[in-house]
C-alpha cells in the first residue's frame, strides 16, 4: 500500500498547533520538557526541509526511556494530574519525530485535542478558555489541511472553514452544556495543588500580612442579597490564631483538631444567640489550597461539606484547589459563648513566659488600676495606642526578639498584625481571654455587578476578647491608630506612604482613582465573576436550580427530551444554512431590467435560445414583432452600452438609462 | 478436513449471496445511467476509522471531565462533539448536488490501460473539495471544483482481455473537511471501452506461409515518388508531415507520393491456419498496426466479417474493432 504523504499545509498547521497547545502549560512544566518539545518541533521542520533525517530506532528509544525516567524522577512517582500532563506532553512532542504518514498526523491531532482538554484543568479563566478555543481552531485547521487534495497554497482559508465549523457547533455545545444531565464523579479525582499557597496561612508571621498587602490578587467575591453591610462591618473572618510562641501567632493545635467534631448542625450547642438582622450572601473564593472559608460572623451554612469550628469559623471538607462557591447567612449582631470552658480559657490565655516582661508588667499594672474592670482596661489600652506615637506602616523595622516589648515601647511602627498581636498579648497578660483573628477587612464594590471584591491586600488581623456574660467581642486595635483603614481601605494610608502595591507598578488597581480605568476593571472582573459562577461553576446543583427557574419539575427524562428536541432544531437550522440555494451571480439593476424585458418578449412569443447574445436576440425579436422595432432596438442598445462601454462613451448615465428602459418596458 | 471444506463452501456461498443481494439493492437504489446528480438517496455516510478514534477520544474526555468535575472540559467535549456532528453535514454537502457524467473512453490494447473520462460539474455557488474517484484499490484520482464549474477526470484501468470492457461500479467518496466522516456512493455510468487484442510481433506471413489469396509482401522500393505538398488533414500519416515547413512556418503540410504500383494487401483469417483463434487475432493485430504504419492499403477478412481494403487511421480502428469483437 502506498504511504499517504503529509501535505505541506497540514504540517505547517500541526507544528503551529503544537506550539500553541504547549503554551498554556508552560507555567508548570519543567524547563527541560519545554526545551525537548521545541527541539522536536525544530527537528521536524529540518526533516521537512530535508536538512536532517528522522531519528533512528536507537535515538528514539533513548528519548522515550530518558524522558519517561526524568518525569518519574521529577514527580517522585506520584502519578497525579501534573505528572500525567508532563507524560502526555512528552509523548506528544516525541511523536513529532516519527510523524511520517497522514495516519500519524491524525493521531497527533487527536493528542493535541486531548492536551487542550487537559489544559482546562489548570486554566479556567475566561481569557484562558478563549485562548484554548482558539488553539483548537488551529488544530481543526490541521485536520482540514490534511483532507485537502491540492496544496492550495494559502493556509488561511482552512482557519476560516474551521471557524465556520466551530460557530455552527456552538449552539450544539450550548444545548448539550445546559441540558446534559450532570452526574457525580465515578471515581473522584483531584488536581493536586502545586503547593504555592495564596491567601492567609495557618500561622501569622509578622511578614505574612505585609506580603499579602503587596498582592493585588483577588481573594474572593461576595454577592449580597439586598444591601451589603457598611464597610466598617465587613470583617471577613477566616482564621483564628490562639497560640503565641513569642514570634508567631498560629492556630492552636486543639482548635485545628476540633474542626471535624463540630459540624454545623451542632450550632445550638455552641451557645450562639442571634439577634435581629441577618445578611444572606454568596461567596466565590479563589483557590487557597487550604480548607478555611471566609464569612462575616456569625455564619450559618445551609450547605453540606462545610463545617463550623468551635471558634465559629467555616472550613471546607477538603483543601480548596478550585474556585468554590457557597451560600452563607450571617448575623452581625449576636452574643456567643457566654460561658467559656476550662480548656478554652486555658487556650486563650496561653502566653510564652520568657520574654516581653515590660508588656506583661504594664498589662498587670493597668488592669489593677482599672479595678479589674475589663472594659475600662481595654479602653485604656486602645486610647494609649491612639494617643501615643504609634503609626501604621507596611514597612515596619525588623524585630527579632521581645517583639511585643520592642514594638510597644521602641519602634511603635507596624501594621494590623502587630497591633492585634500586641493587643492580645496585653489582654492575656492581664488575664482576659483573647485571640487574634485573621481575615479580610472591607472590600471594593463592583459598580457593574453590585458585588464586593476582596483582594489579598485587604488582608487584616484584629483581636477578639472574651468578657463574662457578653461572650466574644471584636476589638480592632488598628482602628485606634489608623481609623481610615477601617472606614475606607488600606489603600489611602499606604498611598501616602508610597507602598501601596509598590511591587506592581502596572496593576490596574493602582489606578483606582481613574474612573475610566475603574469602569473597565470592574467590567472585566464582572465578566470573570460571571464566567466563574455560571460556566466554571455549572455543576449538578447549579443546573437543577437554573433549569427549575424556567421549567417546572425538571426530571432527567424531561431534560433529555428537551435536549434532543433542541439539538434537532439546531441541526435543521444549520442544514438550512448549508444547503440553501444561493443565486450564482448577483444581478445588477440593469441585468434585472433586461431580464424582465426578455421575459415580456417571451410572453409575446419570441423564443430565446441559450447562448444567444442580446444582438442576436434583437434580430429574432424584431423579426417576430416588427411593430416594437424601435423599443427593442433602443433597449438593447442601452443595455449593451451600459454593460460594456466605458463611462465616458455612454450616451446616457446609468440612472437615465434605467429610467428610459423602464418607460419603454411599460409600452409592451 | 471434509467438514472444514464444507463450512468454507457454505461461508463462500453465503458471502456471494450477500454480495449479490447488496448488488441488487445497489442497482435499485443507484441506477445505471450515463449522467447522475448525487442526492441523499444515493449517498451513504459513515464515520471513518479516524472518526471512531475521535469518538473514543470524546468519550475519554467526557469521563475525565466527570471525574475531575470540570465543567470546562465538559464544555470542550461538547464543542468537539458539535464539530463532529456538523462535519457530517459538511461532508454530505461536499458530495450532494454534484453531477457526474460519463465523458468518453479510449480504446486500448489488452494489457495496456484503458482511459475512462468522467466529467464532474457543479451548479450554483456550492464548491467541492477533495472528491476522490476510486476504481478498485489501485486506481484513485482526486478532483476539486472550487473555481471551475466542471472538471474531467481520467481514470486509467488495467485491461486483460480483448472485447468490450465494462468496469462496473466505481466509488466516489470524500472525507472533506475533517476526515472524520466519509460520504460515498457507487456509480455505474454505463461506460464501456473496446479492448483490442494484444499485438504479438511475428513474421508469419513474410516467411512465405501465404494463404490462398496470395498476398504479396515484397514492396517495391523507390516506387513511391515524392510528388508535392498538400495541407495536412487529420488522419494523414504523421510520417508524411513536412516537418521542415512546420519548423519554419508553423503550418502543417503533408507530403504526397505517387506510387507506380499501388500494392493492396488483404489479411485473412486463413493466413494463420494452424494457430488458435486468440493467437491469430494477436498476429493479425500486429500486421494491421504494421501496415497502417507504412500507410499501405489493406483489407481484412474474418470468418464473420469482411473489411474492404483502405488506409488511414479510421480504417485501422475499424479493423482493430473487428478483431476485438470477433
Interface residues (C-beta under 8 A of the other chain):
Chain A: X81 X106 X107 X110 X113 X114 X116 X117 X118 X120 X121 X124 X129 X132 X133 X136 X140 X143 X144 X146 X147 X148 X149 X150 X161 X165 X166 X168 X169 X170 X171 X172 X173 X176 X177 X180 X183 X185 X186 X187 X188 X189 X190 X191 X535 X536 X537 X538 X539 X571 X574 X575 X578 X579 X581 X582 X583 X584
Chain B: X50 X53 X54 X57 X60 X61 X63 X64 X65 X66 X67 X68 X69 X70 X71 X72 X73 X74 X75 X76 X77 X78 X79 X80 X81 X82 X83 X85 X86 X87 X89 X90 X93 X96 X123 X124 X125 X129 X130 X131 X132 X142 X143 X144 X175 X176 X177 X178 X179 X180
